[in-house]
C-alpha cells in the first residue's frame, strides 16, 4: 500500500502492540513502538493459540512462521486431580469444526516472529512514556537513554497491558483492574520431556494445573490457586508447588521436579471487571489487555489482542483519510466481542478451578462428565470461531 504520510505511536511492545504495529505498517502507516523494557516486552512462558488467533496471524501474513515454531496440541481436555477424565477433546473433531488444531508456543518465539515482521527501527526498547495527549493530533512524551522526546502522531495505540498508562491517562475515572483472588504460577521445564504429553487442564478444589507441550520437547505448565495469599512470596516457589501438588496424578509432580526454581513466574490474576464504555477517545485507541484484560481461563488473551490488531489495521486501511471514522468502526467491531469473551472467561474460572466446597466440586465434575462431547466442542468453538469483518453501523 502507498504510504500516505500517516503516523502512529504504539505504546507497548507485547503481542498486541507488535501485531498492531504490523497491521498499521501494512496499511501504509509510519509506526513507532515504544516499549519500556530494555528486552522488548514480557517474554513470560508459553501460551496456546486457538483458531481465531491463527486466523488473525494469517491476516498479518505470519501464520506459517508462527506454526513453524509451535506444537499442535493433541486431544486433551479436563481431568480431576486423580487423573480421571471429566471431558475429552477430540482433536480431529475440533480441527474439522474450526479448520485447524490448537497450537502451543513459547511467548519468546511468538515475540520473535512479530518483531521480525516490523520495519527496521520501528521498535524502540527502553522507552518510558511520561505523558500523552489524545488529540487529534495526539502526542506522546517519553524518555530513552536519558533523553526526553515528544512524538506528534495521527494515532496513539495503547497496548501497554493490564496496568495501562494510556488507559490511566485518557480514562482517568475508570476503575482499576480488580483482583480475582487467584494466584497463578507459570514456567517451562528445563529440558525436553521424555514422554508424549497432551495439553490438558486438571481441576481440584480451588486449584488447577495445566500443561502445554512445546515444539522443542519442553513443556509449558501453569498452576492456579484460589484464595492463596496474593501478595505473599515463598522463598522457594517451586518447592511450595511440589508440596501442594504432591498427591496429584502423573506427570504433574514430575513436571514440577523438572522445573528450575528460578524459572517460575508468579502473578495475582486481575481483570478489567468494569468494561470500558469505549476503546477510543480522540486520536487514541486501546487494544489487548489495556482494553479488555481478562482472566486466562479460556486461553483467549493473546488471540483477542491479535484480533484487535487486525481489525484496527483493516479499519484504518478502509478509512485511510478518515481516522475518526476508522476508530469508531474499530470500537463498534471489537468491543462487544472482546467483552463477551472476557465475561465468558471469568465465568469459566468461577465454575472451574475457583470452586472450592467439596459438594459443589463433586456436582460440577458430575455435570462436566455428563455433558455430551458435541456440546463441549460447540462451547469451545464459540470463542475460537472468528472472521475479521468490520461492523460498519
ChimeraX attribute file (.defattr): number of C-alpha atoms within 10 A of each C-alpha:
attribute: neighborCount
match mode: 1-to-1
recipient: residues
	/A:1	9
	/A:2	8
	/A:3	12
	/A:4	12
	/A:5	10
	/A:6	18
	/A:7	19
	/A:8	25
	/A:9	27
	/A:10	28
	/A:11	28
	/A:12	32
	/A:13	29
	/A:14	26
	/A:15	27
	/A:16	32
	/A:17	32
	/A:18	31
	/A:19	30
	/A:20	32
	/A:21	32
	/A:22	26
	/A:23	28
	/A:24	26
	/A:25	23
	/A:26	20
	/A:27	22
	/A:28	19
	/A:29	26
	/A:30	20
	/A:31	25
	/A:32	22
	/A:33	27
	/A:34	28
	/A:35	26
	/A:36	21
	/A:37	15
	/A:38	11
	/A:39	11
	/A:40	22
	/A:41	21
	/A:42	15
	/A:43	16
	/A:44	15
	/A:45	21
	/A:46	23
	/A:47	26
	/A:48	26
	/A:49	25
	/A:50	24
	/A:51	23
	/A:52	24
	/A:53	25
	/A:54	25
	/A:55	25
	/A:56	25
	/A:57	24
	/A:58	15
	/A:59	18
	/A:60	20
	/A:61	15
	/A:62	19
	/A:63	16
	/A:64	12
	/A:65	16
	/A:66	23
	/A:67	18
	/A:68	11
	/A:69	17
	/A:70	23
	/A:71	21
	/A:72	21
	/A:73	21
	/A:74	20
	/A:75	18
	/A:76	19
	/A:77	19
	/A:78	24
	/A:79	23
	/A:80	20
	/A:81	21
	/A:82	13
	/A:83	15
	/A:84	11
	/A:85	18
	/A:86	19
	/A:87	20
	/A:88	16
	/A:89	19
	/A:90	16
	/A:91	19
	/A:92	14
	/A:93	16
	/A:94	20
	/A:95	13
	/A:96	11
	/A:97	15
	/A:98	18
	/A:99	13
	/A:100	18
	/A:101	22
	/A:102	24
	/A:103	25
	/A:104	26
	/A:105	26
	/A:106	25
	/A:107	18
	/A:108	15
	/A:109	17
	/A:110	21
	/A:111	21
	/A:112	16
	/A:113	17
	/A:114	25
	/A:115	21
	/A:116	11
	/A:117	19
	/A:118	20
	/A:119	14
	/A:120	8
	/A:121	9
	/A:122	19
	/A:123	22
	/A:124	18
	/A:125	19
	/A:126	19
	/A:127	25
	/A:128	20
	/A:129	21
	/A:130	13
	/A:131	13
	/A:132	20
	/A:133	18
	/A:134	21
	/A:135	16
	/A:136	17
	/A:137	14
	/A:138	19
	/A:139	21
	/A:140	21
	/A:141	16
	/A:142	19
	/A:143	16
	/A:144	15
	/A:145	9
	/A:146	9
	/A:147	8
	/A:148	13
	/A:149	13
	/A:150	14
	/A:151	15
	/A:152	18
	/A:153	22
	/A:154	21
	/A:155	26
	/A:156	33
	/A:157	25
	/A:158	28
	/A:159	33
	/A:160	28
	/A:161	24
	/A:162	19
	/A:163	15
	/A:164	20
	/A:165	21
	/A:166	28
	/A:167	25
	/A:168	14
	/A:169	13
	/A:170	18
	/A:171	16
	/A:172	11
	/A:173	9
	/A:174	14
	/A:175	13
	/A:176	17
	/A:177	20
	/A:178	13
	/A:179	14
	/A:180	19
	/A:181	15
	/A:182	22
	/A:183	22
	/A:184	20
	/A:185	20
	/A:186	19
	/A:187	24
	/A:188	27
	/A:189	22
	/A:190	16
	/A:191	13
	/A:192	15
	/A:193	17
	/A:194	8
	/A:195	8
	/A:196	8
	/A:197	18
	/A:198	16
	/A:199	24
	/A:200	22
	/A:201	21
	/A:202	25
	/A:203	25
	/A:204	22
	/A:205	19
	/A:206	21
	/A:207	24
	/A:208	24
	/A:209	25
	/A:210	19
	/A:211	24
	/A:212	28
	/A:213	31
	/A:214	26
	/A:215	19
	/A:216	14
	/A:217	16
	/A:218	19
	/A:219	29
	/A:220	25
	/A:221	26
	/A:222	22
	/A:223	21
	/A:224	23
	/A:225	22
	/A:226	23
	/A:227	14
	/A:228	15
	/A:229	12
	/A:230	18
	/A:231	9
	/A:232	9
	/A:233	9
	/A:234	9
	/A:235	9
	/A:236	12
	/A:237	16
	/A:238	22
	/A:239	13
	/A:240	12
	/A:241	16
	/A:242	18
	/A:243	11
	/A:244	13
	/A:245	18
	/A:246	14
	/A:247	12
	/A:248	18
	/A:249	16
	/A:250	12
	/A:251	13
	/A:252	21
	/A:253	17
	/A:254	14
	/A:255	20
	/A:256	21
	/A:257	16
	/A:258	18
	/A:259	19
	/A:260	14
	/A:261	16
	/A:262	10
	/A:263	16
	/A:264	19
	/A:265	16
	/A:266	18
	/A:267	13
	/A:268	19
	/A:269	20
	/A:270	20
	/A:271	20
	/A:272	24
	/A:273	20
	/A:274	13
	/A:275	20
	/A:276	17
	/A:277	10
	/A:278	15
	/A:279	23
	/A:280	25
	/A:281	17
	/A:282	18
	/A:283	21
	/A:284	29
	/A:285	26
	/A:286	29
	/A:287	29
	/A:288	28
	/A:289	23
	/A:290	28
	/A:291	29
	/A:292	29
	/A:293	26
	/A:294	29
	/A:295	26
	/A:296	19
	/A:297	17
	/A:298	20
	/A:299	17
	/A:300	24
	/A:301	26
	/A:302	21
	/A:303	27
	/A:304	29
	/A:305	27
	/A:306	29
	/A:307	28
	/A:308	29
	/A:309	31
	/A:310	27
	/A:311	27
	/A:312	28
	/A:313	26
	/A:314	23
	/A:315	26
	/A:316	23
	/A:317	20
	/A:318	15
	/A:319	14
	/A:320	17
	/A:321	12
	/A:322	12
	/A:323	20
	/A:324	18
	/A:325	16
	/A:326	23
	/A:327	24
	/A:328	19
	/A:329	21
	/A:330	26
	/A:331	24
	/A:332	18
	/A:333	21
	/A:334	23
	/A:335	20
	/A:336	10
	/A:337	14
	/A:338	26
	/A:339	21
	/A:340	14
	/A:341	22
	/A:342	25
	/A:343	17
	/A:344	16
	/A:345	21
	/A:346	20
	/A:347	15
	/A:348	16
	/A:349	20
	/A:350	15
	/A:351	14
	/A:352	22
	/A:353	24
	/A:354	24
	/A:355	19
	/A:356	18
	/A:357	10
	/A:358	12
	/A:359	10
	/A:360	13
	/A:361	21
	/A:362	13
	/A:363	11
	/A:364	16
	/A:365	20
	/A:366	12
	/A:367	12
	/A:368	16
	/A:369	16
	/A:370	11
	/A:371	12
	/A:372	11
	/A:373	16
	/A:374	13
	/A:375	10
	/A:376	15
	/A:377	17
	/A:378	13
	/A:379	11
	/A:380	15
	/A:381	17
	/A:382	11
	/A:383	22
	/A:384	24
	/A:385	15
	/A:386	17
	/A:387	12
	/A:388	16
	/A:389	11
	/A:390	18
	/A:391	14
	/A:392	12
	/A:393	7
